[in-house]
Amino acid sequence: MKRITSFLREGSASLILGIIILAGLGITLHGSLWGYSVDQLLGGDSHENRLFIPDAGNLKDAGYPNATIDSINAGTWTITGKDGKLQGTVVSSSFTEKQMPGYGGPVPVLLYLNCDSTLQKIQVMENHETPEFIEDIIEEGMLKSWEGKKAQLALNLDVDGLSGATMTSDAIASSVRGSLAMYIGTESANKSPLSMSDIIPLLVIVFGAYNAIGKVSNKKLRQLQLGLNVVVLGVWYGKFLSLAFLVKFVAMDNILIVFPLQVLLVAILLWGIVLRKKNLYCTWFCPFGAAQELLGQLPLQQLKISPKVNKILLKFREATLMLLLILIWFGVTETVLNYEPFAVFSIMRSGWIVNTLAVLFLTLSVFIKRPWCRFVCPLGEILKWSHKK
């Protein structure tokens, strides 16, 4: 209780400042706060989800020129050719139950299936996502992963999204699964907040919390935790905290459904602030920080940094964050947050800039203790503010 009282008296102002900054970034980048659009926040009318019914243009683009549709039930229609023969079925995801949102809401799709239930075409309909993200997802072939497959196989298919546009990818996947479920007649095809694939990462997080909060001093347990952070939370699960994620966190309304374990990490981060445990997340859970620490234990000569240079480098991290905020708020770039090196764990989908940046700092960590964490990381700088008295 004394710690909580001390926090409320001494650290709440810094935490509130951090939340205001994140909220401002969420509105600036994604146009929403906790799922509410700027118009809604300012008292304007809310935008109801639009119901998409395939028209002649949609049918033509899907390869059914001069075809007509007849309703089977809400959101599903048969496709009949000019000769009167049945050619397939079209399903609209906008008629399904609420889907996972992207940055700006659901991403509705139209699914076209032929008479033997093979998925022929997926059309992404009008939405509020960044157009470049949608274009990149289509160009990367995400939609083609489902096309050409039987409905049941497509429904059970685990399709990778696009790195840097994860929320948009998840929204599309949710719409596709919902449409296929409606076509097949199953009750639900959406993921529950926690699936079986989340169990091992969850155990790693619980193990880390036990070690951190329990003040475990066993070096072997510490090494095990670092290794699990890299292998499980980083390489295998590929979801962790970053400034980009925290901006998404304040921008969307049902973050718990889409990123349940990352929400747990946010809770641990806030827990550390309340308990005045400096950099709890950074020290015990961050995969990139763990990788740097492990590489720093290699038997090679560490470079000595003088107190004067160290002070300058610490100021560099502060200046980096301020420059980042200025660039975003003035609209110079909206993608700068995607260049945090954490995405390197998804190396097959991360860009060359991210990979190069990550390799640079991982190499430096062999000779300098956790260089990214100490001298560059913008998230670390925001967390530092929350610990100031």
N, C-alpha and C positions, 0 to 999 in steps of 0.2 A: 504493500500500500504506500509506503514511504517513497519507493521508486516511482510509482505512478504519479503521486503528488508532486514529486520533484520534476518529473517530465512535464506535467501540465503547467508548472510554474516557470520552468526554464527553457524547455525545448519546443513547446507547442507553436510558438510564433514561427520558428524555422520550418516545422513540419507543414503548417498552414501555407507558408510561402511556397514550399515545394509542391503542394497540392494545387495551388493557384496556377503555378507555372505549367504543370502537367495538364490541367483543365484548359488553359489557354492554348496549349499545343494541340490538344484533342479537337478543340473547336476550329483552330486554324487549319489543321491538316485534313480532318475528316468531317468537319461541318456539323459535329454533334457532340453532346455531352450526356453520358449514361443512356445513349440511344435516342435522345431527343434532338431533333434538328434545330438549327439556329432559328428558323421561323417559329418553331414551337416554343423555344426558350424565350423568344421575344413576344410571345402571346399570339402568334399567328395561327392559322388553321393547320391542323395536322394533316399529313398526307396518308390517306388510306391506301392499302395495297391494291393495285390495279389488277383486275382479272383479265388475262390474255386469252382471247379466242382466235384461233388461226384463221387468217384471211387468205384470199386468192394469191397474194404476193408471197406469203409464208409458204403456202403449198407449192408454188412454182419453184421457189428457192430450194425446197426440200426434194425436188424431183417429181412432183405430182402436178404438172400443168393441166389446166382445164378440169381439175378434179373438184368434187363437192364433198362436204362433210355432213354427217348426220349424228346427232347427239345420242350417246349410249347412256351416259349419266353425267353429272356435273364434272367437267374437266376432261372428259373422254369422248372422242368422236370417231366414227368409222370414216374411212376415205374411200370414195367411189369414183372410178374413172369415167371418162366421157362415154365409154361403151357400156356403162352400167355395172361393170365388174368391180367387186370389192378388192381394193389394193392394199389396205392396211388400217392402222389406227394411229391417231395422234392424241397425245396427252399433254395437258397444260399443268405445270407445277403450281401455278398461281391459285389453283382450286384445292390444293392439298392443305393439310394442317400447317401451322406456322413453322417455317423453315429457319435454319440457322442463318443469321444475317451476315453480310459482308461489312465493309466499312460504313456503307450508307443504307443498309437494309438488305432484304432478300434479293437474290438474283434469279428471276423467273426464267424458265426454259420451256421449250416445246420439244417433245420427244416423238419421233416418227418410227413406228414399228411396222414391218410387213406382215403378211398373213400367217407366217410361221413364227411370229413373236421375236424376230431378229431386229435389234435396234439399228435403224438405218441412218438416222440423222438427228443431231441435237442442235437446236437454235437457241442462242442466248437472246432474251428479249430485253426491252428497255429497262434500265436500272439506274441506280445512283452511284455506281462504282466509278473509279478512275478509268476512263476509256483505255488508257495505255495498258493497265493491268489486264483488262479483258482481252485486248489484242494479243498481249504476250502469252496469256494462258492458252488462247486458241492456237497461236503459232507454235507453242511448245508441244501441242498434240494431246492436251489433257482430254478434250472431248472425244478424240479418236480412240482413246483407250477403251471407251464403252461401245463405240459404234462397231457394228459387225458381229456383236455377241448376242446370244439369246437373252431374253429378259431376266430370267432367274440368275444366270451367270453374271450378267451386268450388275444386278442388284447386290450380289455378294462380292463384287470386285472392289479391292482396296486400291484406289487410284491416287498417286502422288500429285500434290498441288505444285504451284510455282513458288519458289523461294522469293521472299520479299512481297508476295501477295497472298499469303497464307489464308487470311480471312476471306478474301474474295474466292479463292479456290475452294475453301470449305463450304462457302455459301452455294456455289455451283454444284458441288458434290451432294449437298443436302437436298437441293432441288431435284437433281437427277434421281436420287434414291427415293425421295417421296413420290415422284411421278411413277417410277417403276413399281413401287409398292402398291400404288393405287391401281395400276394396270393389272398386276398379278392378283391383287385382292388381299394382300397381307395387311395387317393392322398398322404396322409401323416399320420403317426402315431406317430411322434416324438413330444415331449413336446415343447411348445413355451418357450421363455426365462422366461416369467412370466405367471403362471397359476392361476386359481381361489384360489387354496390352498395357494398361496403366498401373497394374498391380506392382510390378517390379520397380518402376520409377517411384511409386508411392512409398515402397519399403525403403528405398535409398534415401528419400527425403526424411522419413521418420527416423532412420538410423542417424542421419546427419543432425537432426534436431536433438536427439538423445545425446550425441557426443558434444554438441555445442552448448546446449542449455545445462546439461549435466556436468559440464566442466571436466570432461574426460581428458586426461593428460597422457594416455597411452599413445606413444608415437606410432605403433603399428596400426592402431585403429584409425589414427589420423591419415596414415598413408593409404589405408584401405578406402577411407571415405573419399580422398582425392581421386583415387583410381576409379571408383564407382561414379563419381561426378562426371569424369571425362567419358568413360565408356557407356554408361547408362543414360545419364541426363543429357550428355552431349551427343555422342555418336549415334546411339540407338534411338533414344526418344526424341532428341533434337528440339526440345522446347524448354526455354529457360527465360530468365528476366533480362530485359534490356530497356533502354530508354524508349525505343520504338514500341515495345510491347506495352509499357506503362501508359504511353499515349493512347494506344488502342484500348487499354483497360478503362480509361476514363471516357472514351468515346462511345462505346457500345453498351447495349442494355443487358444482354444475357451472356456475359463473358464466362460465367461459370459453366455453361453448357458446352462452350467451344473449347475453353482452355482450363479445365478443372484443376490440374496440378499446378499450373502457373499461378492461379488464384491462391492456392495453398502457399506457394512461395511468397506471394505478396503479403499474405497474412503473417508469415514468419518474419518477413522484412519489417513489417510494422511492429510485430512483437519485439524484435530486437531494438527498435527505437524506443518503445515504452520501457524496456528493461535496461536501457542505456548500454546495451552491448554493441559497441561500435562495429559497423560493417559485418553484422551477423551473416547476411546473405552472401556478401562478397567473399568472406573468409571460409565459409563452410559449405556453400552450395553452388557457386558459379563454376561451370565447367571450364570456361576459358581461364579463369583465375587459377583453378586447380591444375590445368595443363602447364601454366607458367610456373607454378610452384614446384611441380614435379621436375620440369626441365632444369629449374634452378638448383636442383640437388645433384646434378651431374658433377663428377669430380673435376671440374675445370675452374680456372682462376676467375674469381668474381672481380669486376671492375669497381674500384673505389670511387665513390662520388662525394666530392667535398660538400660540406654543409651549405656553402654559398650556391653551388650549382644545384644541389637538391632543392633549395628554397625557390630558385628560379623555375625549375621543372614543375614544382607543385603549383606555382602561379600559372604555369602554362596550361595545366588542366583546367583551372578556373577560367582562363582566357578562352580556352577551346569551347567550354560550355557556353559562355556568353556569346561568342561568335556564332555558335550553332543556333542559339535562340534568336539572334538578330536575323540570320539568314532565313530561318523558317518564318518568323513573324512578318518579315518584309517580303515574303514570297519569292526570294531569290531562287530557292529550290525546295521541293517538297519530298525529294527522295534521299536527302542527305542522311537521314536516320537509317536507311537501308545499308549503309556502309560500315556499320559496327561489325567488328570481326567475328562476333559470335556465330554467325551463319556458316562459318567455315566447316562446322561439324556436318553440315549437309553439302559436302564439297561437290557432289555431282550436280547440284542445283544452284550453288552460290556463284556469284560472278567473279571474274578474274581480279577485280579491284579488291573485293573482300578477301579473297584467298591470298593475294599478295600482301595485303595489310596484316593478315593473321600470321602468315609465315614470317614476316619481318619481326613482329613483336614476340612470337614464340622463339625465334632465334636469339633476339636480344635478351630474353628471359634466362638463357643459359649463362649469361654474363652479368645481368642486372636483375635484381629481385623484382618480380612482377611489374615490369615497366608499363604495360597498358593500364593496369589497375591504379598504379600510383601517380602516373604523370599525364594520362590522356582521358580515361573513361569518364564520359559525361554523367552517367548514372551514379558512379562513385562520388562525383563532386556534389550532386544533389543530396545524396545520403550523408555526405559530410556536413552539409548545412543543418541537417536535422539533429546532429549531435552537438552542435555549438550551443553554448550557454549564453 
